[in-house]
Structure formats: structure tokens, C-alpha cells
Amino acid sequence: MLQYLLNLTATWLLSLLVFELFLKKETYHAYNRIYLLSTFLMGIFLPLWSWSADATIFASSTTQPVQKLVAVKQTIATTAEHASFAISWQQMLWYIYMAGVIVSICLLIFEISKIIVLYQVGNKYKEGKWTVVETIKGHAPFSIFHILFVDSREQYSTEEWDVILDHEEQHAHLKHLFDQLIMQLGRVVFWFHPLMYVYNNRLMLLHEYQADKISGKQPAAYGKFLVEQALLHTAPRLAHSLNRSPIKTRMKMLTKSSSFARKTKSLLFIPLIFICAVCFSKNQYSNKIEKHGNTATYRGNTIEFTLPSPPDTIMVIDPVTGKEE
């Protein structure tokens, strides 16, 4: 498990480093979205992928030398005496992890329940393909599926209302909710990992960039509208909201374009996959020893090491008779 977490962290860290240095400030948002989703999932599944061509221990003396097998057994033997201590720590860490998972699930259920309550108590009406819910709760507009939650329809002019509908329609059209679900599931499973939250923040900002491209046809007026919405309460984290992301950064993206030469940075994804596949997956070049109690996995082979049982009797010399008993 420790080796898996190290490989996952290395893959995420390297991928985010490439994104921050070369891709973050570019305007090809669709590619950046695919990049973040792909590298996020690659970090999760790539360490589980084994592409070693090794056979069993007894298949070939050239691929699995006896000396390596002995070295693995010696490695297990040196740690076997601390097995009970290690197991107790593993159990403690497992309990802490499960407690975090339960808390994360509860927080997610709480966020979903807030949306359900707002839907139930709000004033609902249809407008085109949208179900508009007026909540009178003083929050910025947000949507989930084709349900649009607003504080009140009357507080927006016709132009502002069109901007809101265009913006939220873009979220629905690009299936941003799918990304949200992946991120929320990741926050439950990897609640302890700081890079998980970096991925979530970067991806949510990209969603807003993509929606702003459609609705921000007049940057000055749109920027003023975003500033007004920033003063309102934020939406539940499972939904998309106009005021969730940094306004200054979003306005810069509205007036920026990337040249064709700069778009060649997208080719960095190819060597990144190769490096991660070689360095952070189970393969014949990694030669990792994975220990699980009194067993170890080395280059696709499972080796079991059993400690000798302590003797139940010993021989002593009777000091009176001098006999061995």
C-alpha cells in the first residue's frame, strides 16, 4: 500500500508540475480539462498496472537468480520480528483512514441534502429546458443537471438573466457534472491527500473558463456582473456556481488567446505517460519488494516466509541428581 501511495503521489505531482509550468495559462481549456482528468485517473490506476514479462521463480534461472531470491527472504527475515508491531500500526492507520472516509461521505451527503432541501422549499417554474428554483437564500446562481437555483428572478435584468442561462447551459452541455462526480468520489477515497484538492480546484476553475467563453461576449459588462455575484453566498460544492472561482483570473482568460506554437505544449502529455508508465507502475524495471505480513511479492512472484515455532520443551540438568530432564 505504501508503494502504491508513493507511485500515485509521484504521478500526480509530476503531472501537476507540468500543468502549472506549461499549460495553466493557456486558453485551450478543453485539452487542459482532458489532461487533468486523464492524469488524475492515471495516478490512481497506473500503479496497479503490471506489465512485467517475468515468469515464475522456477521457470528460468537467468531471469530469477537464486541470489535475488535469497536476498528477498533475508529482507523479510530482518523485519519479521517486528511483524506484530507493524500490524498494530497498520490496523490503527486503517481505522483512521476509514474514519476519514465516513466523515467525507457524511459531508457529501450533507451537501446533497442542502440541494434537495432548497429544491423542495423553493418556488419552482419552467423556463425552456430549465427548471428554475427561487430560494430567497441570498446565494449566487448555481445549477445541477437542468435545475437552476437562484435567489430571485426579479433581481436580474434581462441581459443578466440571459448571461446566467448561457453560462449554466454551457456547464450542462459540456457534461461538467461528470467531472464533479469523479472529483467528489476522489475526495471520499483520497480525503487525506493534498494533491486531490489541488486537482479539484484546477478542474473547477477550468469549468468556469469554458463557460465564460460563451457567456462573456462583453468582458467589461460580464466582469462587473461577476463582481456583483462574488458578494453572495457560495453554492454547494457538488454544483457549479458563478462566484466560486477567482474573478481576476477568469477575466484575464476572456481576453487572452494562445498561438498555434504555444499549443504544441500539449505534446508534453506523450513523454509524461511514458515516464509514469516506466517509473510508477509494476514492471520489470521497478524491482520493488512489496511485503504483506510474512509474504512478499517480487517481480511478479509471491514468496512466503514462515518463522520457526518456539520450542515447547527445553532440556535442563537437575542440580541434585545431575540428570538431564
Beta strands, then each sheet from edge to edge (+ up, - down):
strand 1: 123-127
strand 2: 130-134
strand 3: 142-144
strand 4: 147-150
strand 5: 240-241
strand 6: 289-292
strand 7: 295-298
strand 8: 301-304
sheet 1: 1+ 2- 4- 3+ 5-
sheet 2: 6+ 7- 8+
end
